[in-house]
Amino acid sequence: MGSHTITNKKREVRHVKFLLIWSWAPKNAREANERFKQWKPVGDVKFLFPIHTIIGANKGFTIIDAENAEVMVRNTAPWTDICTFEFHPIIDAREAMALV
């Protein structure tokens, strides 16, 4: 559900859920599609929500479980010439309520 802890021999890693939103200019749509077909995620990431496209807005979004923001930057950096990204750490509302 929310962030979770993974323990390995090297260190303990607490994962974070991120809402990832990206957009592109219509002129870059074909290039973005071609790159996406060949893209392989970098680092320890897991897609928790299928990638969706916002129709007519040249935007997409997904929810990703990642080790940290650095992993998110490594995954989006190769695309910044054709897409704009924003990612936000998120928490399940039930988990947030349990904290207060």
Secondary structure, DSSP 4 states (H G I P E B T S, - for coil): ----EEE-SS-EEE-EEEEEEEEE-GGGHHHHHHHHHH----SSEEEEEEEEEETTTTEEEEEEEES-HHHHHHHHGGGTTTEEEEEEEE--HHHHHHH-
